[in-house]
Amino acid sequence: MTNAASVAAGVILPSWLAIVLFLLGAIVTVGVVIAWLRHHGLDRRVDALERNRREDQERSQRLEQMMQSVISGQQMVTHDMHSLRDLLYTMVKGHMDNG
């Protein structure tokens, strides 16, 4: 039969090994915390980039709509100018004919 002293001697680690294991555990813990914080920071940055991209797309769509309205407005002005020119020509021709 074994006594308690021999069992305890087999279970207890030498002090240098306990210190080394403690330091390794502390280093791993610090590394995990740093990685988690960086991951959390990257998530926030990715969210901000996606939000900025959506805002840029919306701004581009509004600009495109504004450009289309300007282009269609210019086409309407050009058509109106042709109509006015034709009307003026008709008025001058009628005045000259009635003369």
N, CA, C and O of each residue as an XYZ file, in Angstrom:
396
protein
N       0.816     -1.166      0.000
C       0.000      0.000      0.000
C       0.871      1.245      0.000
O       1.961      1.250      0.572
N       0.394      2.281     -0.633
C       1.183      3.514     -0.707
C       0.698      4.476      0.352
O      -0.477      4.499      0.719
N       1.626      5.260      0.825
C       1.252      6.257      1.828
C       0.960      7.594      1.143
O       1.246      7.761     -0.043
N       0.407      8.519      1.870
C      -0.010      9.813      1.329
C       1.173     10.636      0.843
O       1.040     11.391     -0.121
N       2.308     10.510      1.479
C       3.480     11.301      1.104
C       3.972     10.915     -0.287
O       4.352     11.794     -1.061
N       3.976      9.648     -0.619
C       4.464      9.235     -1.939
C       3.474      9.647     -3.034
O       3.894      9.999     -4.136
N       2.176      9.610     -2.751
C       1.185     10.047     -3.733
C       1.299     11.549     -3.965
O       1.255     11.996     -5.110
N       1.446     12.335     -2.899
C       1.564     13.785     -3.010
C       2.841     14.168     -3.737
O       2.842     15.134     -4.501
N       3.898     13.457     -3.526
C       5.164     13.769     -4.188
C       5.046     13.545     -5.688
O       5.698     14.252     -6.457
N       4.248     12.599     -6.124
C       4.071     12.339     -7.545
C       3.149     13.350     -8.216
O       3.226     13.536     -9.430
N       2.282     14.004     -7.453
C       1.320     14.935     -8.017
C       1.861     16.350     -8.080
O       1.574     17.066     -9.039
N       2.617     16.768     -7.116
C       3.113     18.139     -7.026
C       4.203     18.361     -8.071
O       5.116     17.548     -8.215
N       4.093     19.489     -8.807
C       5.081     19.850     -9.818
C       6.261     20.554     -9.171
O       6.119     21.196     -8.130
N       7.399     20.433     -9.779
C       8.527     21.235     -9.292
C       8.209     22.723     -9.480
O       7.458     23.088    -10.385
N       8.767     23.561     -8.645
C       8.437     24.986     -8.671
C       8.835     25.635     -9.996
O       8.089     26.484    -10.484
N       9.946     25.291    -10.593
C      10.355     25.887    -11.856
C       9.375     25.533    -12.982
O       9.090     26.359    -13.848
N       8.861     24.286    -12.958
C       7.905     23.874    -13.978
C       6.564     24.591    -13.786
O       5.906     24.953    -14.761
N       6.165     24.791    -12.541
C       4.926     25.510    -12.257
C       5.032     26.959    -12.739
O       4.073     27.502    -13.288
N       6.183     27.581    -12.537
C       6.391     28.965    -12.982
C       6.352     29.044    -14.506
O       5.723     29.942    -15.065
N       7.016     28.115    -15.176
C       7.034     28.100    -16.642
C       5.620     27.904    -17.191
O       5.214     28.611    -18.113
N       4.874     26.961    -16.639
C       3.501     26.728    -17.097
C       2.606     27.937    -16.832
O       1.755     28.275    -17.656
N       2.797     28.586    -15.689
C       2.022     29.787    -15.380
C       2.314     30.894    -16.392
O       1.394     31.548    -16.884
N       3.601     31.105    -16.703
C       3.965     32.138    -17.675
C       3.430     31.815    -19.072
O       2.955     32.707    -19.775
N       3.504     30.551    -19.474
C       2.948     30.166    -20.772
C       1.434     30.408    -20.817
O       0.910     30.883    -21.825
N       0.750     30.089    -19.750
C      -0.691     30.338    -19.682
C      -1.002     31.823    -19.757
O      -1.963     32.225    -20.412
N      -0.190     32.645    -19.085
C      -0.400     34.094    -19.115
C      -0.162     34.638    -20.523
O      -0.913     35.491    -20.997
N       0.884     34.145    -21.188
C       1.186     34.597    -22.548
C       0.062     34.208    -23.504
O      -0.354     35.017    -24.333
N      -0.428     32.985    -23.394
C      -1.528     32.542    -24.254
C      -2.777     33.373    -23.983
O      -3.477     33.757    -24.920
N      -3.065     33.654    -22.719
C      -4.240     34.452    -22.369
C      -4.134     35.857    -22.950
O      -5.099     36.366    -23.519
N      -2.973     36.484    -22.812
C      -2.775     37.827    -23.365
C      -2.917     37.797    -24.889
O      -3.524     38.695    -25.471
N      -2.369     36.786    -25.527
C      -2.496     36.664    -26.984
C      -3.941     36.515    -27.428
O      -4.355     37.122    -28.415
N      -4.703     35.716    -26.709
C      -6.119     35.530    -27.050
C      -6.887     36.833    -26.867
O      -7.723     37.177    -27.703
N      -6.616     37.563    -25.790
C      -7.300     38.837    -25.547
C      -6.960     39.838    -26.649
O      -7.848     40.529    -27.148
N      -5.694     39.925    -27.032
C      -5.289     40.851    -28.097
C      -5.965     40.473    -29.416
O      -6.460     41.344    -30.131
N      -5.986     39.182    -29.739
C      -6.633     38.743    -30.979
C      -8.124     39.062    -30.958
O      -8.674     39.487    -31.974
N      -8.785     38.868    -29.827
C     -10.216     39.162    -29.725
C     -10.481     40.653    -29.899
O     -11.424     41.044    -30.586
N      -9.641     41.491    -29.270
C      -9.821     42.937    -29.400
C      -9.595     43.397    -30.840
O     -10.328     44.247    -31.345
N      -8.594     42.843    -31.492
C      -8.337     43.216    -32.887
C      -9.481     42.773    -33.782
O      -9.888     43.503    -34.685
N     -10.000     41.580    -33.533
C     -11.125     41.080    -34.325
C     -12.343     41.981    -34.140
O     -13.042     42.290    -35.104
N     -12.591     42.393    -32.924
C     -13.718     43.285    -32.638
C     -13.518     44.632    -33.346
O     -14.462     45.185    -33.909
N     -12.302     45.150    -33.315
C     -12.002     46.408    -34.006
C     -12.155     46.276    -35.515
O     -12.650     47.194    -36.169
N     -11.737     45.144    -36.073
C     -11.878     44.926    -37.512
C     -13.350     44.846    -37.909
O     -13.737     45.343    -38.966
N     -14.165     44.225    -37.067
C     -15.605     44.164    -37.360
C     -16.202     45.559    -37.443
O     -17.003     45.845    -38.333
N     -15.812     46.431    -36.514
C     -16.335     47.801    -36.547
C     -15.878     48.527    -37.803
O     -16.652     49.265    -38.411
N     -14.621     48.321    -38.196
C     -14.120     48.980    -39.401
C     -14.816     48.461    -40.655
O     -15.141     49.234    -41.556
N     -15.042     47.149    -40.709
C     -15.742     46.572    -41.862
C     -17.163     47.114    -41.933
O     -17.649     47.442    -43.015
N     -17.833     47.211    -40.786
C     -19.188     47.778    -40.763
C     -19.183     49.221    -41.262
O     -20.060     49.620    -42.028
N     -18.196     50.001    -40.827
C     -18.108     51.397    -41.266
C     -17.853     51.473    -42.774
O     -18.439     52.312    -43.457
N     -16.991     50.608    -43.293
C     -16.718     50.605    -44.733
C     -17.960     50.220    -45.531
O     -18.242     50.818    -46.570
N     -18.701     49.227    -45.052
C     -19.926     48.833    -45.751
C     -20.959     49.958    -45.725
O     -21.641     50.204    -46.720
N     -21.072     50.640    -44.585
C     -22.012     51.758    -44.484
C     -21.607     52.877    -45.450
O     -22.456     53.454    -46.129
N     -20.311     53.176    -45.506
C     -19.828     54.214    -46.429
C     -20.071     53.821    -47.886
O     -20.407     54.667    -48.715
N     -19.900     52.535    -48.192
C     -20.126     52.069    -49.563
C     -21.598     52.218    -49.944
O     -21.917     52.645    -51.054
N     -22.492     51.866    -49.021
C     -23.927     52.035    -49.297
C     -24.270     53.508    -49.502
O     -25.031     53.850    -50.408
N     -23.711     54.381    -48.663
C     -23.971     55.816    -48.815
C     -23.444     56.322    -50.152
O     -24.088     57.142    -50.806
N     -22.275     55.834    -50.558
C     -21.715     56.242    -51.850
C     -22.599     55.772    -53.006
O     -22.799     56.503    -53.976
N     -23.125     54.551    -52.900
C     -24.013     54.059    -53.952
C     -25.283     54.898    -54.031
O     -25.745     55.238    -55.120
N     -25.845     55.229    -52.865
C     -27.049     56.063    -52.856
C     -26.757     57.440    -53.450
O     -27.561     57.976    -54.213
N     -25.611     58.006    -53.100
C     -25.219     59.308    -53.637
C     -25.029     59.224    -55.152
O     -25.428     60.131    -55.882
N     -24.422     58.141    -55.618
C     -24.225     57.964    -57.060
C     -25.563     57.835    -57.782
O     -25.740     58.380    -58.871
N     -26.502     57.115    -57.173
C     -27.822     56.979    -57.795
C     -28.532     58.327    -57.864
O     -29.142     58.657    -58.881
N     -28.454     59.112    -56.780
C     -29.076     60.439    -56.800
C     -28.435     61.318    -57.862
O     -29.132     62.039    -58.575
N     -27.107     61.263    -57.971
C     -26.407     62.050    -58.981
C     -26.819     61.617    -60.384
O     -27.027     62.454    -61.262
N     -26.936     60.304    -60.591
C     -27.361     59.799    -61.899
C     -28.774     60.280    -62.229
O     -29.049     60.670    -63.364
N     -29.666     60.253    -61.242
C     -31.029     60.746    -61.470
C     -31.020     62.237    -61.801
O     -31.748     62.689    -62.685
N     -30.192     62.995    -61.084
C     -30.097     64.431    -61.359
C     -29.565     64.666    -62.766
O     -30.062     65.534    -63.483
N     -28.557     63.898    -63.164
C     -27.998     64.053    -64.508
C     -29.045     63.712    -65.566
O     -29.145     64.396    -66.584
N     -29.822     62.659    -65.329
C     -30.872     62.294    -66.285
C     -31.919     63.398    -66.394
O     -32.404     63.699    -67.485
N     -32.267     64.006    -65.241
C     -33.256     65.087    -65.295
C     -32.689     66.307    -66.016
O     -33.417     66.992    -66.734
N     -31.395     66.586    -65.831
C     -30.767     67.706    -66.542
C     -30.748     67.426    -68.039
O     -31.052     68.304    -68.847
N     -30.388     66.198    -68.401
C     -30.338     65.843    -69.827
C     -31.727     65.938    -70.444
O     -31.891     66.490    -71.532
N     -32.732     65.396    -69.745
C     -34.090     65.468    -70.299
C     -34.573     66.921    -70.338
O     -35.305     67.302    -71.251
N     -34.170     67.733    -69.357
C     -34.515     69.155    -69.376
C     -33.892     69.864    -70.550
O     -34.530     70.713    -71.173
N     -32.645     69.527    -70.866
C     -31.984     70.135    -72.022
C     -32.673     69.721    -73.311
O     -32.806     70.524    -74.235
N     -33.114     68.466    -73.376
C     -33.815     68.008    -74.571
C     -35.140     68.744    -74.722
O     -35.546     69.094    -75.830
N     -35.819     68.977    -73.581
C     -37.078     69.714    -73.639
C     -36.837     71.150    -74.095
O     -37.608     71.687    -74.891
N     -35.762     71.778    -73.589
C     -35.442     73.151    -73.989
C     -35.134     73.198    -75.476
O     -35.577     74.113    -76.171
N     -34.382     72.225    -75.972
C     -34.057     72.183    -77.396
C     -35.334     72.040    -78.222
O     -35.499     72.717    -79.237
N     -36.229     71.168    -77.790
C     -37.503     70.990    -78.500
C     -38.322     72.279    -78.453
O     -38.914     72.677    -79.457
N     -38.358     72.936    -77.284
C     -39.094     74.200    -77.159
C     -38.503     75.275    -78.064
O     -39.236     76.065    -78.661
N     -37.165     75.303    -78.165
C     -36.531     76.298    -79.030
C     -36.912     76.064    -80.487
O     -37.163     77.018    -81.222
N     -36.959     74.799    -80.911
C     -37.370     74.497    -82.284
C     -38.822     74.916    -82.503
O     -39.162     75.473    -83.547
N     -39.673     74.646    -81.520
C     -41.086     75.038    -81.647
C     -41.220     76.554    -81.721
O     -41.991     77.069    -82.531
N     -40.474     77.274    -80.881
C     -40.527     78.739    -80.907
C     -40.005     79.291    -82.227
O     -40.557     80.252    -82.763
N     -38.952     78.690    -82.748
C     -38.407     79.133    -84.029
C     -39.432     78.931    -85.142
O     -39.633     79.799    -85.992
N     -40.079     77.755    -85.115
C     -41.110     77.500    -86.129
C     -42.274     78.484    -85.993
O     -42.800     78.973    -86.993
N     -42.676     78.772    -84.744
C     -43.767     79.720    -84.517
C     -43.380     81.112    -85.004
O     -44.172     81.787    -85.661
N     -42.160     81.538    -84.681
C     -41.688     82.848    -85.126
C     -41.631     82.904    -86.652
O     -42.018     83.905    -87.254
N     -41.156     81.842    -87.267
C     -41.095     81.787    -88.730
C     -42.497     81.909    -89.319
O     -42.709     82.635    -90.290
N     -43.448     81.196    -88.726
C     -44.835     81.267    -89.210
C     -45.400     82.665    -89.041
O     -46.089     83.167    -89.928
N     -45.112     83.308    -87.894
C     -45.614     84.667    -87.649
C     -45.017     85.652    -88.647
O     -45.734     86.480    -89.208
N     -43.709     85.566    -88.870
C     -43.050     86.482    -89.813
C     -43.565     86.230    -91.221
O     -43.821     87.176    -91.966
N     -43.719     84.975    -91.588
C     -44.225     84.649    -92.926
C     -45.648     85.179    -93.095
O     -45.984     85.734    -94.142
N     -46.494     85.008    -92.058
C     -47.859     85.519    -92.126
C     -47.878     87.031    -92.219
O     -48.694     87.593    -92.949
N     -46.998     87.697    -91.496
C     -46.931     89.163    -91.545
C     -46.475     89.633    -92.919
O     -47.000     90.608    -93.458
N     -45.493     88.932    -93.482
C     -44.984     89.314    -94.794
C     -46.043     89.065    -95.874
O     -46.186     89.848    -96.814
N     -46.783     87.955    -95.721
C     -47.818     87.655    -96.720
C     -48.969     88.665    -96.637
O     -49.536     89.039    -97.664
N     -49.316     89.109    -95.420
C     -50.424     90.050    -95.248
C     -49.969     91.487    -95.478
O     -50.790     92.379    -95.692
N     -48.724     91.692    -95.434
C     -48.127     92.856    -95.599
C     -48.122     94.190    -95.734
O     -47.059     94.792    -95.881
